[in-house]
Amino acid sequence: MTSLPLPINEDSIQWTQAKSKNGVPFEIGVVKDAVGEAAQFEAIKTLGLNVQPRIDAHILVNWPVNGDVWVTTQPGSQAASYISRYKLDINHWSPIWDWKLEFTNIVNGRFQFIDETEDEYRVDCERLGDHYVRYNSARPTIRQILYTRFA
């Protein structure tokens, strides 16, 4: 029997403001009491802001808005080497952000999610587990992921 993850209480997420590649505001979230506390998340978010990182993986995906449903990454796919599951849904919790991407990383590093408008949303993951991105986009489907290992 498969156990479903419990829904996350939106108040338990530490949200941090960020800007996309095209300068559009978005938010990055991490559970407040998770391993690698919010202070560590804040510190890692600022690493390498002025340095062009070497991309270790360029992953082509097709992650459309799929509702409040976790999707397991295809076993054996390139994406499955980095992210075990994802969910892309309308953001029901905030009138500011249209979309919310949730994902579970299985390796630490920088993930850059690129949507169909070719805008990208960078998330630095210092801990394994669930992470969140709230953003606005006319075409929210995630088409690519760039992954960079932390030095």
N, C-alpha and C positions, 0 to 999 in steps of 0.2 A: 504494500500500500504506500503510495506517495503522499508525503505530508506537504501541505501547502504552507508557504511562509505567512506568518501573521502580518496583517496590515500595519504599516508604520504610522505612528501618530505624528502628524506634521509638526507638532510642537517639539518633538524630540530631535529635530534636524537643525543643525547649525548651518545657516545660509550665509554665503559670502558673495558679495557683488564682484563681477568680472566684466570684461569687454571681449566680444568676439573678434575674429580677425578683421572684420569689416567695421569694427568700432561700435557694434550694437550691444547694449547692456544685456547680461544674463546673470543667472545665479547658480552657484555650485553648492551642493548640500552634502553633509556627512552627519551621521548619527552622533549626537553630542557625547554620549558616554561610551563610544566605541573605543577599541584599542587604537592608540594614536590619536589622542584627544584633540579637541578643536584648536588648541594653541599650536600643536604640532602641524595641523592642517594649514593654519594661517602661515606658519613659517615656510613650509614646503611650497605653498602657492607662489611665493615671491622668488623662489630659486630660478635662476636662468632667465629672468625677464628680458635681459638685453643680449642674450646669447642665442644664436640660431642653433638649435639642437640637431644632432644627427638622428635621422629617423631610422629606427631599427626594423620597423614593419609598416608596410602600406597595405591595408586590408580593405578589399572591396566587399561591401555588404549591401543588402536591401532591407532596411528596417523601417517599414511604413508605420504609421499610427495604427496600433492594433488594439486599443482599448486597455482595460485594466487586466491584462493577461501577461504573465511572465512567459517569455519564449526562450527555450533552451537553445543555445547556439549549436549548430549542426556538428555532431561529433566528427572529428577529423578535419574540420574546416580550419582555415587560418584564424578566424575570429575565436574559435573555441580554445586556442592556445593562450588567450589573454582574458577573455570574458566568457563566463559560463552561462549567463542569461541576461536578458534585457526586457524592458517594457517601455513602450512609447505611447503616451496617452494624452488626451486633453488634460490640461492642468485644472482640476476642479477646485483647488485650494486657494487660488489667488486670482484676482481680477486683472493683475498686471501681466502675467505670463500665460501665453496660450498653450504651451506644451510642456510636458515633463518627461524626461528620459531618465529611467532608473536602470542601473546596470550593476552586475556583480563581477568585480575583477578578481582574477586568480593569480595575477602577477602585479607587482607594484611598478609604477612609472607614470609617464605622462601620456594621456590619451587625448587626441584631438579628434572630435566628432565633426564630420563635414556633412552638411545637409544638401538638399538639391539646389539651393541658391548658391552653393559653394562657400557659404559662411562656415566658420569653424568655431567650436566651443571647446576650450582646453580645460582638462581636469587633471590635476596632479594627485595621484593616489599613493599615499605613503603606507596605507594599510590595505589588507585584503578585505573584501566584503562589498556591501551595497554603497553606491554613490548615486547622486541625483543631480540633474541639470534641469533648470527651468529656463525656457527661452521663448522668443517670438520668431516666427518665420512664416513666409507665405508658402513655402514648400518644405515642411518639417522632416520628411523622410531622410533618415541617415543613410548616406551612400558610401562613405569611406571613413576609416579610422586610421589615424597615424599613431604609432606607438613608439615611444622613446624610453629606454631604460634610464633610471637615475644613475649618475656617475658614482 
